[in-house]
Amino acid sequence: METPEPNAEVRLAVAQTFRTLGTSADKTDVLAALQTLRSYLDDGAASAPPAVHRAEFRRAHYTRTLRFLVDSSQADWLHGLTAAQRAHLWDDLFLQGPPEQALLVLMEEVGKLRPSSSLDHLLSITEKFLQTGRLADLLYFYCLEGAPCDSPQVRETLLGRIVALPDIVANRLHPNNKPLFSPQQYYPLLAREMLSALERTCKVLRGGTDCSLTFVAQTLGKTCIQGHSDLLMAAMVPRLSACTRSDMVWQRVCWKLLENVPQRWMEAVLTGLVQAVSGHEVLGRIMGNLVLKSKKAEFVITHKLLLLQYKYKTQVLRTVLGYLAADKERRPLLIHVLRSVSQAWANPSAVKHTPLEQQLYVSKALLLSVNLLRDCELQELRSELLQCMLGGMQSHLDSSVVRIRRMGMVVGECLSSRMDINGTKLRFEYDQDDETQELLSLMTPVSVEEPEPEPVKKVDSLQEMNEVTPSTVSSQNNSGPQPSKANSYSDLDSDDDLTPYDMSGDQETSDASPPRYLRDCLETLISSEDAARVELSLRVAEISVQLTKVLLHMEDKYSITSFLSLRQATMVALTVTDCIPVTQYLTTEFYSLNYSLRQRLDILEVLALAAQELSRPITEKVAASRHLTPCLEDNPVQWQQVVRKRIQSKTKRLSKGATPPAEATPNRYAPVAGHFFFPLLTNYDKPQVTFDLLGSDHLVLGRLIHTLGLFMHLAVNAPVAAQMGCALLDFVWAVRYHVDQMVRRGVLFAVCSVFLSMPSQNLLVDLSDRVLETRTWLADVAEEDPDADCRSLAIQSLVLLDKSLKKQLQDPQAHSLET
């Protein structure tokens, strides 16, 4: 046990220097007192106090000395020192002593001081502290086993000061912060200081000295959990990757560093690490088998990064799954991950309720996992993968979202190709896009040892030559008599000097003539077997319900180019020209028996396109030929005035400088909007033999609601708009919580159309009991719906509703309307 004499002697000496600095006006005495304090930090000087005295000063008096100096920052004796004396005798006391105590005092005093010269001086010392490697000294000091056993509270405080240094300084300097204290510069500097401390630790480990990486690991974890993992890992990972490539000591240091990260901060460290590494080999060298030693690390790597979070790039999935597959001890976790991911991908509930981006992320993880399996492992998991493929494809193909169905097709093709069941492979027809190309590319193993493609192409061309040459020779040998030399020369000389005529714009002629009468067109479509005549009849067909019926049931027997578009355009033209009879027929047939879902969707598409065509403003040409359009039976002049009056009532005009409003133009849709809309609201709740709108046929239900919303949107300013809005809101209210996201999107689109097209005064008069409930439902959807489009539509509907209500409540006539 140490004797108390050195302790008392150091205490008396320090107290004497404090009295001298506090009372003496003699510069010589001040310099001597400062030199006395400075001597306790000179380890190698001959005039330095004994080692036991220096140790006692560092342990018990250093922090008190720094605080005394800060409190004396405005003293006269300090301002009497020269710049060199101040840097050597005052600044060095902060830079040469125990770094942990100096940093705590600096951060404590910076947090207290107001903007002043004293604060500027402390900040300049803090800059020197960071720039001279004192932070690395601090971290390395705690790596040594001989570090002082301070209390957990002191370590936690020091840890917080290191990690939050930019925030502490910014709170005092904003908006005039210094560049070094910005997060973009400080955290890369902290990363370099940590690497420096780890490098010094590796050196002493080779010499046989025991070290502890607990404090450095805590610093790493706390920095990452506060959101700075990207800056930290971007600076650390390249150096760690280079050092661990051939140095086993560095590998063991990295493994131990990550093992010592507290469990509550492990996730932040690992997520930052997997995003920063360049591949699974680097991740394996830095992490080792951490997933086998830490349950938290196993949960993050095998579950959270793959199933709970989906914001990461495909490269992160490659890195994580490649890391699990690269070591024989970690491969059982790859099998475990494959089972979990396949179950999530095939879960019907997940397909309906999870965001599309997450489903795409899980699909990528599934394909990458399957691609990493060995053949023997694939044989063991064949039955499970087959069940996953069949169930998952069914769930995806049942979806009304095109991207989800396409995703199921692509994944099904890839799984069947990888398993090679009985030599058969699934093939689907779908549109290729960047998403499908990326999914397909995941089944291609990435290897740097792949052969160059050029030799392969040369071999293929030689094989083709070998295959073509014999047939060519035989055809020449088996042909008739060869032409003579004279004939061949005359053929060569005949047309060499003539310029070829450009025939690229020519069109193929047909022997068939287009029908001139409607009856001939109808007979051709019913009974003709001539493909050319059928195509010409499709191109010239015009009016009648009977023709619409034929077109609705017609199939493409002859593979006519653009058959579907021609058929659809013809039915749209019929609906526009003879709108009321054709519309009545189509809306009635929509709920009839013995129609396929495709035909019902065709009916909705034709009605929607026809309504859009009719909603275009009437031009003079159309008005002049009004006798050709039976759907305009009402007098256009009357409802033209109604439309103009309603538009003028909704138009805000400025008192000065406003341009005259554009004259309202009528359209052909407003008088017949009810014929499109109301028949489709009947019989929707009566399941037919081949059609269950409120049951399994949610694809048609979603399209129906969307079409009704379109009819509502096109009926803006129409007299029947208020009645349509009330009916549409009642219809969609029963299915607002539908499990299918396309149906929910259609409901929200319909609600948007109601608020946009329905007169604002009718919202309070006709829907007063429904407005508050609708607003509450929209707020819940905007916050909790898993589909991003649904949330966006809900927000738009809320804005439209609030705008309409605000406008109506501010209207002085609103009170009379409400009464």
C-alpha positions in Angstrom: 0.0 0.0 0.0 1.3 3.4 -1.0 2.5 5.8 1.8 0.5 9.0 2.2 3.6 11.3 2.0 3.7 11.6 -1.9 0.0 12.3 -1.9 0.2 15.1 0.6 3.2 16.5 -1.1 1.5 16.7 -4.5 -1.6 18.1 -2.9 0.3 20.9 -1.2 2.3 21.7 -4.4 -0.9 22.0 -6.5 -2.6 24.1 -3.9 0.4 26.5 -3.7 0.3 27.0 -7.5 -3.4 27.8 -7.4 -2.8 30.4 -4.7 0.0 31.9 -6.8 -2.0 32.1 -9.9 -5.0 33.5 -8.1 -3.2 36.3 -6.1 0.2 37.1 -7.6 0.6 39.9 -10.2 4.2 39.0 -10.9 4.6 37.4 -14.3 7.7 35.5 -13.1 5.7 33.8 -10.3 2.9 33.0 -12.7 5.2 31.4 -15.2 6.9 29.4 -12.4 3.5 28.2 -11.1 2.4 27.1 -14.6 5.7 25.4 -15.2 5.2 23.4 -12.0 1.9 22.1 -13.1 3.3 21.4 -16.6 6.2 19.4 -15.1 3.8 16.8 -13.7 3.0 15.8 -17.3 6.6 15.6 -18.5 7.4 11.9 -18.3 10.8 11.9 -19.8 12.2 15.2 -18.5 15.1 15.2 -16.1 13.6 17.9 -14.0 10.2 16.2 -13.8 8.9 15.1 -10.4 9.2 11.5 -9.4 7.0 9.0 -11.2 4.9 8.4 -8.1 4.1 12.1 -7.9 3.2 12.3 -11.6 0.9 9.4 -11.2 -0.8 10.9 -8.2 -1.3 14.2 -10.1 -2.9 12.5 -13.0 -5.1 10.4 -10.8 -6.3 13.0 -8.3 -5.5 16.5 -9.4 -5.5 16.7 -13.2 -9.2 17.3 -13.6 -9.2 19.9 -10.8 -6.3 21.7 -12.5 -8.1 21.9 -15.8 -11.2 23.3 -14.3 -9.2 25.9 -12.4 -7.6 27.0 -15.7 -11.0 27.3 -17.4 -12.3 29.4 -14.5 -9.3 31.7 -14.9 -9.7 32.2 -18.6 -10.4 35.9 -18.1 -7.7 36.5 -15.5 -5.1 39.2 -16.1 -2.1 36.9 -15.8 -3.4 34.7 -18.6 -3.7 37.7 -21.0 -0.2 38.8 -20.1 1.3 35.6 -21.5 2.7 35.6 -25.0 1.2 33.2 -27.6 4.1 30.8 -27.3 3.9 30.8 -23.5 0.2 30.3 -23.6 0.4 27.4 -26.1 3.2 25.6 -24.1 2.1 26.3 -20.5 -1.7 26.6 -20.8 -2.8 24.7 -23.9 -0.5 21.8 -23.4 -2.0 21.1 -20.0 -5.1 20.0 -21.9 -3.2 18.1 -24.6 -0.5 16.2 -22.7 -2.5 14.8 -19.7 -4.9 11.9 -19.5 -7.1 12.3 -22.6 -10.3 11.0 -21.0 -10.2 13.6 -18.3 -9.3 16.4 -20.7 -12.1 15.5 -23.1 -14.7 15.4 -20.2 -13.6 18.8 -19.0 -13.6 20.4 -22.4 -17.1 19.1 -23.3 -18.4 20.1 -19.9 -17.1 23.6 -20.1 -18.1 24.0 -23.8 -21.6 23.1 -22.8 -21.7 25.8 -20.1 -20.0 28.8 -21.7 -21.8 31.4 -23.7 -20.3 32.6 -27.0 -17.1 34.5 -26.0 -13.4 34.5 -26.4 -13.1 31.8 -23.7 -15.4 29.5 -25.7 -13.4 30.2 -28.8 -10.2 29.3 -27.0 -11.6 26.0 -25.6 -12.9 25.1 -29.1 -9.5 25.7 -30.6 -8.0 23.4 -28.0 -10.7 20.8 -28.8 -9.7 21.0 -32.5 -6.1 20.4 -31.5 -7.2 17.5 -29.3 -8.9 15.9 -32.3 -6.2 16.7 -34.8 -3.2 15.5 -32.8 -4.5 11.9 -32.3 -5.6 12.3 -28.7 -8.8 10.5 -29.4 -6.9 7.5 -30.6 -4.8 7.7 -27.4 -7.9 7.7 -25.3 -9.3 4.6 -27.1 -6.1 2.8 -26.9 -5.7 3.7 -23.3 -8.9 1.8 -22.6 -7.7 -1.2 -24.7 -4.8 -1.9 -22.3 -5.5 -4.1 -19.4 -3.7 -1.7 -17.2 -6.3 1.1 -17.7 -7.7 2.6 -14.6 -10.8 1.0 -13.1 -13.1 4.0 -13.2 -16.8 3.7 -12.4 -19.4 2.6 -15.0 -21.0 6.0 -14.7 -17.7 7.7 -15.7 -17.3 5.4 -18.7 -20.9 6.0 -19.8 -20.5 9.8 -19.5 -17.2 9.7 -21.5 -18.8 7.4 -24.1 -21.7 9.9 -24.5 -19.3 12.8 -24.9 -17.3 11.1 -27.6 -20.3 10.1 -29.7 -22.3 13.3 -29.2 -19.4 15.8 -29.6 -20.8 17.4 -32.8 -24.2 17.9 -31.2 -22.7 19.5 -28.0 -20.6 21.9 -30.1 -23.4 22.7 -32.5 -25.7 23.7 -29.7 -23.2 26.5 -28.8 -22.0 27.5 -32.2 -25.1 27.4 -34.5 -25.2 28.6 -37.1 -21.4 29.3 -37.1 -20.2 25.8 -36.5 -16.7 24.8 -37.5 -16.2 22.2 -40.3 -14.3 19.8 -38.0 -17.2 19.5 -35.7 -19.7 18.7 -38.4 -20.9 15.0 -38.6 -19.5 14.7 -42.1 -15.9 15.3 -40.8 -16.1 14.2 -37.2 -17.3 10.7 -37.6 -14.9 9.7 -40.3 -12.2 11.2 -38.0 -13.5 9.0 -35.2 -13.4 6.0 -37.4 -9.7 6.7 -38.2 -8.9 7.1 -34.6 -10.6 3.8 -33.8 -8.6 2.1 -36.5 -5.4 3.7 -35.1 -6.2 2.3 -31.7 -6.9 -1.1 -33.1 -3.7 -1.1 -35.0 -1.7 -0.3 -31.9 -3.7 -3.1 -30.1 -2.6 -5.6 -32.8 1.0 -4.7 -32.2 0.9 -5.2 -28.5 -1.0 -8.4 -28.9 1.8 -9.8 -31.1 4.1 -9.0 -28.2 2.0 -11.0 -25.8 0.2 -8.2 -24.0 -3.5 -8.8 -23.1 -6.0 -6.2 -24.3 -9.7 -5.4 -24.0 -11.8 -4.1 -26.8 -14.9 -3.4 -24.7 -14.7 0.4 -24.8 -14.0 0.6 -28.5 -16.9 -1.8 -29.2 -19.1 0.4 -27.1 -18.0 3.5 -29.0 -18.7 1.7 -32.3 -22.2 0.5 -31.1 -23.3 3.9 -29.7 -22.2 5.8 -32.8 -24.1 3.4 -35.0 -27.3 3.4 -32.9 -27.4 7.2 -33.1 -27.6 7.0 -36.9 -24.0 7.6 -38.0 -23.2 4.1 -39.1 -22.9 5.1 -42.8 -20.2 7.6 -42.1 -18.4 5.4 -39.7 -18.5 2.2 -41.8 -17.5 4.0 -45.0 -14.2 4.9 -43.4 -13.6 1.7 -41.4 -14.6 -1.1 -43.7 -12.1 -0.6 -46.5 -9.2 -0.5 -44.1 -10.6 -3.6 -42.2 -11.0 -5.4 -45.4 -7.4 -4.8 -46.4 -6.0 -5.6 -43.0 -7.9 -8.9 -42.6 -7.1 -10.2 -46.0 -3.8 -11.9 -44.8 -3.4 -11.0 -41.2 -5.0 -13.4 -38.7 -4.4 -11.1 -35.8 -6.5 -8.4 -37.4 -9.2 -11.0 -38.1 -9.3 -12.0 -34.4 -9.4 -8.3 -33.3 -12.3 -7.7 -35.6 -14.2 -10.7 -34.4 -13.6 -9.8 -30.8 -14.6 -6.2 -31.5 -18.0 -7.2 -32.8 -18.5 -9.8 -30.1 -18.1 -7.1 -27.5 -20.7 -4.7 -29.0 -23.6 -4.5 -26.5 -26.6 -6.5 -27.6 -28.9 -3.4 -27.7 -26.6 -1.8 -30.3 -25.8 -5.0 -32.3 -28.4 -4.4 -34.9 -27.3 -0.9 -35.8 -23.7 -2.1 -36.2 -24.5 -5.1 -38.4 -26.9 -3.3 -40.7 -24.3 -0.6 -41.3 -21.6 -3.2 -41.8 -23.5 -5.3 -44.4 -24.3 -2.2 -46.4 -20.6 -1.0 -46.4 -18.8 -4.3 -47.3 -18.1 -5.1 -50.9 -19.1 -8.8 -50.7 -19.7 -11.8 -48.5 -16.0 -12.7 -48.4 -15.2 -9.4 -46.7 -18.1 -9.8 -44.4 -16.9 -13.2 -43.4 -13.4 -12.0 -42.6 -14.7 -9.1 -40.5 -17.5 -10.9 -38.7 -16.3 -14.5 -38.5 -18.9 -16.8 -37.0 -20.6 -14.1 -35.0 -24.0 -15.4 -36.0 -23.2 -18.7 -34.2 -22.1 -16.9 -31.0 -24.6 -14.2 -30.6 -28.4 -14.7 -30.7 -29.0 -11.1 -31.5 -26.6 -11.2 -34.4 -28.3 -14.4 -35.6 -31.8 -12.8 -35.4 -30.6 -9.7 -37.3 -28.8 -11.6 -40.1 -31.2 -14.4 -40.6 -34.5 -12.8 -39.9 -34.7 -9.0 -39.6 -32.6 -8.1 -42.7 -34.5 -10.6 -44.8 -38.1 -10.7 -43.6 -38.8 -7.6 -41.5 -37.0 -4.9 -43.4 -37.0 -4.4 -47.1 -35.3 -1.0 -47.7 -31.9 -2.5 -48.6 -30.5 -3.0 -52.1 -30.1 -6.4 -53.7 -26.4 -6.4 -53.0 -27.1 -6.5 -49.3 -29.1 -9.7 -49.8 -26.3 -11.2 -51.9 -23.8 -10.3 -49.1 -25.9 -11.7 -46.2 -26.9 -15.0 -48.0 -23.4 -15.5 -49.4 -22.0 -15.0 -45.9 -24.2 -17.8 -44.6 -23.4 -20.1 -47.4 -19.6 -19.5 -47.4 -18.8 -21.6 -44.3 -19.9 -25.1 -43.5 -20.7 -24.2 -39.9 -23.0 -21.4 -41.1 -24.7 -23.3 -43.9 -27.4 -24.8 -41.6 -28.5 -21.2 -41.1 -28.9 -20.8 -44.8 -31.3 -23.8 -44.9 -33.2 -22.2 -42.0 -33.4 -18.9 -43.9 -34.6 -20.6 -47.0 -37.5 -22.3 -45.2 -38.5 -19.0 -43.5 -38.3 -17.0 -46.7 -40.2 -19.7 -48.8 -43.0 -19.7 -46.2 -43.2 -15.9 -46.2 -43.3 -15.9 -50.0 -46.1 -18.5 -50.3 -48.2 -17.1 -47.4 -51.6 -15.9 -49.0 -52.1 -13.4 -46.2 -48.7 -11.8 -46.8 -49.4 -11.5 -50.5 -52.6 -9.5 -49.6 -51.5 -7.4 -46.7 -47.7 -6.6 -47.1 -46.4 -3.8 -49.3 -45.5 -4.8 -52.9 -41.9 -3.6 -52.3 -41.5 -6.1 -49.4 -42.9 -8.9 -51.5 -40.3 -8.1 -54.2 -37.6 -8.1 -51.6 -38.7 -11.5 -50.2 -38.8 -12.9 -53.8 -35.2 -11.8 -54.3 -34.1 -13.4 -51.1 -35.9 -16.7 -52.1 -34.2 -16.9 -55.5 -30.8 -16.1 -54.1 -31.2 -18.7 -51.3 -32.2 -21.4 -53.8 -29.4 -20.5 -56.1 -26.9 -21.0 -53.3 -28.0 -24.5 -52.5 -25.9 -27.5 -53.4 -27.5 -30.3 -55.3 -27.6 -32.6 -52.3 -29.3 -29.9 -50.2 -31.7 -29.3 -53.1 -32.7 -32.9 -53.1 -33.5 -32.9 -49.4 -35.6 -29.7 -49.8 -37.3 -30.6 -53.0 -40.7 -31.4 -51.5 -40.8 -28.3 -49.4 -39.8 -26.1 -52.3 -42.4 -27.7 -54.6 -45.1 -27.0 -52.0 -43.8 -23.5 -51.7 -43.8 -23.0 -55.5 -47.3 -24.3 -56.1 -48.9 -22.5 -53.1 -47.0 -19.3 -53.7 -47.8 -19.2 -57.4 -51.5 -19.7 -56.6 -51.5 -16.8 -54.1 -49.7 -14.5 -56.5 -51.7 -15.4 -59.6 -54.9 -14.8 -57.6 -53.9 -11.2 -57.0 -55.4 -8.4 -58.9 -52.1 -6.5 -59.0 -50.3 -7.0 -62.3 -46.8 -6.7 -60.7 -47.7 -9.3 -58.1 -48.9 -11.8 -60.7 -45.9 -11.2 -62.8 -43.7 -11.7 -59.8 -45.3 -15.0 -59.1 -44.7 -16.1 -62.7 -41.1 -15.2 -62.7 -40.3 -16.8 -59.3 -42.3 -19.9 -60.4 -40.2 -20.2 -63.6 -37.0 -19.8 -61.7 -37.9 -22.4 -59.0 -39.0 -25.0 -61.5 -35.9 -24.4 -63.6 -33.6 -24.9 -60.5 -35.4 -28.0 -59.3 -35.8 -29.5 -62.8 -38.8 -31.6 -62.0 -39.0 -34.4 -64.4 -37.2 -32.3 -67.0 -40.2 -29.9 -67.3 -39.9 -26.2 -66.8 -42.7 -23.7 -66.3 -43.1 -21.0 -68.9 -45.4 -18.0 -68.6 -46.1 -15.1 -71.0 -45.5 -11.7 -69.3 -44.1 -8.4 -70.3 -40.4 -8.0 -69.6 -39.3 -5.0 -67.6 -36.4 -4.1 -65.3 -38.0 -5.8 -62.4 -38.4 -9.2 -64.1 -34.9 -8.9 -65.6 -33.5 -8.4 -62.2 -35.3 -11.4 -60.7 -34.2 -13.6 -63.6 -30.6 -12.4 -63.2 -30.5 -13.6 -59.6 -30.5 -17.2 -60.7 -27.2 -16.6 -62.6 -24.3 -17.4 -60.4 -21.7 -14.6 -60.2 -18.3 -16.0 -60.8 -15.0 -14.4 -61.9 -13.8 -17.6 -63.5 -16.5 -17.7 -66.2 -15.2 -18.3 -69.7 -15.1 -15.4 -72.1 -18.1 -15.3 -74.4 -16.1 -14.8 -77.6 -14.8 -18.4 -78.0 -18.2 -19.7 -77.4 -19.7 -17.6 -80.1 -17.0 -18.7 -82.5 -17.7 -22.4 -81.8 -21.4 -21.9 -82.3 -20.8 -20.2 -85.7 -18.5 -23.1 -86.8 -21.3 -25.5 -85.8 -23.8 -23.6 -87.8 -21.4 -23.6 -90.8 -21.0 -27.3 -90.5 -24.8 -27.8 -90.4 -25.5 -25.4 -93.3 -22.8 -26.4 -95.7 -23.9 -30.1 -96.4 -27.5 -29.0 -97.0 -26.3 -26.2 -99.3 -24.0 -28.6 -101.2 -26.7 -31.2 -101.5 -29.3 -28.7 -102.8 -26.8 -27.5 -105.4 -26.0 -31.1 -106.4 -29.7 -32.1 -106.6 -30.8 -29.0 -108.5 -31.6 -28.9 -112.2 -29.1 -28.1 -115.0 -26.8 -25.3 -114.1 -27.0 -22.1 -116.1 -24.3 -21.5 -118.7 -21.6 -19.0 -118.3 -23.2 -16.8 -120.9 -26.5 -16.7 -119.1 -24.8 -16.0 -115.8 -22.8 -13.1 -117.2 -26.0 -11.7 -118.8 -27.8 -11.9 -115.5 -25.0 -10.0 -113.7 -24.8 -7.3 -116.4 -28.6 -6.8 -116.6 -29.5 -4.6 -113.6 -26.3 -3.6 -112.0 -26.5 0.0 -113.0 -30.1 0.5 -111.7 -30.9 2.0 -108.3 -33.2 -0.2 -106.2 -36.7 1.3 -105.7 -37.6 2.1 -102.1 -40.6 -0.3 -101.2 -40.5 0.1 -97.5 -43.7 2.1 -97.4 -45.7 -0.4 -99.5 -48.7 -2.1 -98.0 -50.0 -5.6 -98.7 -53.0 -5.6 -101.0 -56.0 -7.8 -100.4 -58.3 -9.4 -102.9 -61.2 -9.0 -100.6 -63.2 -5.7 -100.6 -64.6 -4.0 -97.5 -68.3 -4.4 -97.0 -70.4 -1.4 -98.0 -73.5 -2.1 -96.0 -74.0 -2.9 -92.3 -75.9 -6.1 -93.0 -73.0 -7.4 -95.1 -70.6 -6.5 -92.3 -72.7 -8.4 -89.8 -73.1 -11.5 -92.0 -69.3 -11.6 -92.5 -68.6 -11.5 -88.8 -71.1 -14.2 -88.1 -70.5 -16.7 -90.8 -67.4 -15.9 -92.9 -64.3 -18.1 -92.7 -62.2 -15.7 -94.8 -59.7 -14.0 -92.4 -59.2 -11.0 -94.8 -63.0 -10.3 -95.0 -63.3 -10.6 -91.2 -60.5 -8.1 -90.7 -62.0 -5.7 -93.1 -65.3 -6.0 -91.5 -63.8 -5.2 -88.1 -62.2 -2.1 -89.5 -65.4 -0.6 -91.0 -68.1 -1.8 -88.5 -70.2 1.0 -87.0 -73.6 0.9 -85.4 -76.1 -1.5 -83.6 -76.6 -3.4 -80.5 -76.5 -6.7 -82.4 -73.1 -5.9 -83.7 -71.9 -5.1 -80.2 -73.2 -8.5 -79.1 -71.3 -10.2 -81.9 -68.1 -8.4 -81.1 -68.4 -9.1 -77.4 -68.5 -12.9 -78.0 -66.0 -12.9 -80.9 -62.7 -14.7 -80.6 -59.5 -14.2 -82.5 -59.6 -17.4 -84.6 -57.2 -16.1 -87.3 -54.5 -14.4 -85.2 -55.3 -11.0 -86.7 -52.8 -8.3 -85.9 -54.2 -5.9 -83.2 -57.4 -7.9 -83.0 -58.2 -6.9 -79.4 -57.6 -3.2 -80.0 -59.6 -3.3 -83.2 -62.5 -5.1 -81.5 -62.4 -2.8 -78.5 -62.2 0.4 -80.7 -65.2 -0.8 -82.7 -67.3 -1.4 -79.6 -66.3 2.0 -78.2 -67.3 3.6 -81.5 -70.7 1.9 -81.3 -71.2 3.0 -77.7 -70.3 6.6 -78.5 -72.5 6.7 -81.7 -75.6 4.9 -80.3 -74.8 5.3 -76.7 -78.1 4.7 -74.8 -79.1 1.4 -76.5 -75.6 0.0 -76.5 -74.9 1.2 -72.9 -78.1 -0.4 -71.7 -77.1 -3.7 -73.4 -73.6 -3.7 -72.0 -74.5 -2.8 -68.4 -77.3 -5.5 -68.5 -74.9 -8.2 -69.8 -72.3 -7.4 -67.2 -74.3 -9.3 -64.6 -75.7 -11.9 -66.9 -74.8 -15.6 -66.8 -72.2 -17.5 -68.8 -69.8 -14.7 -69.3 -66.1 -15.0 -68.6 -64.2 -12.6 -66.3 -62.4 -11.4 -69.4 -65.6 -10.5 -71.1 -66.9 -8.6 -68.0 -63.6 -6.7 -67.9 -64.0 -5.9 -71.6 -67.5 -4.5 -70.9 -66.0 -2.2 -68.2 -63.2 -1.0 -70.4 -65.5 -0.3 -73.3 -67.8 1.7 -71.1 -65.0 3.6 -69.6 -63.4 4.6 -72.9 -66.8 5.5 -74.3 -67.5 7.8 -71.3 -64.2 9.5 -71.8 -64.9 10.0 -75.5 -68.3 11.5 -74.7 -67.0 13.8 -72.0 -64.9 15.7 -74.5 -66.2 19.2 -75.1 -68.6 19.5 -78.1 -67.0 21.3 -81.0 -68.9 23.2 -83.7 -68.5 20.3 -86.0 -70.1 17.9 -83.6 -72.9 20.3 -82.8 -73.6 20.7 -86.5 -73.9 17.0 -86.9 -76.1 16.5 -83.9 -78.7 14.7 -85.9 -76.3 11.8 -86.2 -76.0 11.2 -82.4 -79.2 9.9 -80.9 -77.8 10.1 -77.4 -78.2 13.9 -77.4 -82.0 13.9 -77.2 -82.2 16.7 -74.8 -81.8 20.3 -75.8 -78.1 21.2 -75.4 -78.9 24.9 -75.0 -80.7 24.3 -71.7 -78.1 22.2 -70.0 -75.3 24.3 -71.5 -76.7 27.2 -69.5 -76.9 25.0 -66.4 -73.2 24.0 -66.8 -72.1 27.5 -67.4 -74.0 28.7 -64.3 -72.5 26.0 -62.1 -69.0 26.7 -63.3 -69.4 30.5 -62.7 -70.7 29.8 -59.2 -67.5 27.8 -58.5 -65.1 30.3 -60.1 -63.2 32.7 -57.9 -62.5 36.1 -59.5 -60.0 38.7 -58.4 -61.3 42.2 -58.1 -58.5 43.7 -60.3 -56.5 42.3 -63.1 -58.5 39.1 -63.6 -58.9 37.8 -67.1 -62.4 36.8 -68.2 -63.1 33.1 -67.5 -63.2 30.7 -70.4 -66.6 30.0 -71.8 -67.9 26.6 -70.6 -68.4 24.1 -73.3 -71.0 21.2 -73.0 -70.2 17.6 -73.6 -72.2 14.6 -74.7 -71.7 12.6 -71.5 -73.6 14.7 -69.0 -77.1 13.9 -70.3 -76.4 10.1 -70.4 -74.1 9.7 -67.3 -76.9 7.9 -65.4 -77.2 5.3 -68.2 -73.5 4.4 -67.7 -73.6 4.5 -63.9 -76.7 3.3 -62.2 -77.3 0.0 -64.0 -73.9 -1.2 -62.8 -75.0 -0.7 -59.2 -77.7 -3.4 -59.4 -77.3 -7.1 -58.7 -73.7 -6.7 -57.4 -74.5 -8.7 -54.2 -76.1 -11.6 -56.0 -73.6 -14.4 -56.7 -74.2 -16.1 -60.0 -73.2 -19.5 -61.2 -69.9 -18.3 -62.7 -69.5 -15.0 -61.1 -69.2 -13.9 -57.4 -68.4 -10.2 -57.3 -68.2 -10.0 -53.5 -66.4 -13.3 -53.2 -63.5 -14.6 -55.1 -63.8 -12.3 -58.1 -62.1 -9.4 -56.5 -60.3 -8.5 -59.7 -63.6 -7.6 -61.4 -64.8 -5.9 -58.2 -61.8 -3.6 -58.1 -62.1 -2.8 -61.8 -65.9 -2.1 -61.4 -65.3 0.3 -58.5 -62.6 2.1 -60.4 -64.9 2.4 -63.5 -67.7 3.8 -61.4 -65.3 6.3 -59.9 -64.3 7.3 -63.4 -67.9 7.8 -64.4 -68.3 10.0 -61.2 -65.2 12.0 -62.1 -66.4 12.6 -65.7 -69.8 13.7 -64.4 -68.5 16.9 -62.7 -71.0 19.7 -63.0 -73.7 17.3 -64.4 -77.1 17.6 -62.8 -77.0 14.0 -61.8 -73.6 14.3 -60.1 -75.0 14.7 -56.5 -77.2 11.6 -56.9 -74.4 9.6 -58.3 -72.0 10.6 -55.5 -74.4 9.5 -52.8 -75.1 6.2 -54.5 -71.4 5.5 -55.1 -70.4 6.3 -51.5 -73.1 3.9 -50.2 -71.8 1.2 -52.6 -68.1 1.4 -51.7 -68.7 1.9 -48.0 -69.4 -1.9 -47.5 -66.1 -2.9 -49.1 -63.8 -0.2 -47.8 -61.9 -2.7 -45.6 -61.5 -5.3 -48.4 -58.4 -7.6 -48.1 -57.4 -7.0 -51.7 -55.3 -3.8 -52.2 -56.7 -3.2 -55.7 -60.2 -3.1 -54.4 -59.1 -0.7 -51.6 -57.4 1.5 -54.3 -60.6 1.5 -56.3 -62.6 2.5 -53.2 -60.3 5.4 -52.4 -60.3 6.5 -56.1 -64.1 6.5 -56.0 -64.1 8.5 -52.8 -61.7 11.0 -54.4 -64.0 11.3 -57.4 -67.0 11.9 -55.2 -65.3 14.8 -53.3 -63.9 16.2 -56.5 -67.0 16.1 -58.6 -69.9 16.4 -56.2 -71.0 19.9 -55.4 -69.7 21.0 -52.0 -73.1 22.1 -50.7 -74.4 18.6 -51.3 -71.6 17.1 -49.1 -73.2 18.8 -46.1 -76.8 18.4 -47.2 -76.9 14.9 -48.5 -73.9 13.3 -46.7 -74.0 15.1 -43.4 -74.2 11.9 -41.4 -71.4 10.2 -43.4 -68.8 13.0 -43.7 -67.3 12.7 -40.2 -67.2 8.9 -40.3 -65.6 9.0 -43.8 -62.9 11.5 -42.6 -62.0 9.2 -39.6 -61.7 6.2 -41.9 -59.5 8.1 -44.4 -57.2 9.2 -41.6 -56.8 5.6 -40.5 -56.0 4.4 -44.0 -53.5 7.2 -44.5 -51.6 6.0 -41.4 -52.0 2.2 -41.3 -52.7 0.8 -44.8 -49.8 -1.4 -45.9 -50.2 -0.2 -49.6 -48.4 3.0 -50.5 -50.9 3.9 -53.2 -53.8 3.5 -50.8 -52.1 5.8 -48.3 -51.5 8.4 -51.0 -55.1 8.3 -52.2 -56.4 8.6 -48.7 -54.3 11.7 -48.1 -55.6 13.2 -51.4 -59.2 12.4 -50.4 -58.7 14.1 -47.0 -57.4 17.2 -48.7 -60.3 17.3 -51.1 -62.8 16.7 -48.3 -61.3 19.4 -46.0 -61.2 21.8 -48.9 -64.8 21.3 -49.8 -66.0 21.6 -46.2 -63.9 24.7 -45.6 -65.2 26.3 -48.8 -68.8 25.4 -47.9 -68.6 26.6 -44.2 -67.1 29.9 -45.3 -69.9 30.4 -47.8 -72.4 32.9 -46.3 -75.2 30.9 -47.9 -74.1 27.7 -46.2 -76.2 28.4 -43.1 -79.4 28.7 -45.2 -78.6 25.5 -47.0 -78.0 23.6 -43.8 -81.3 24.8 -42.3 
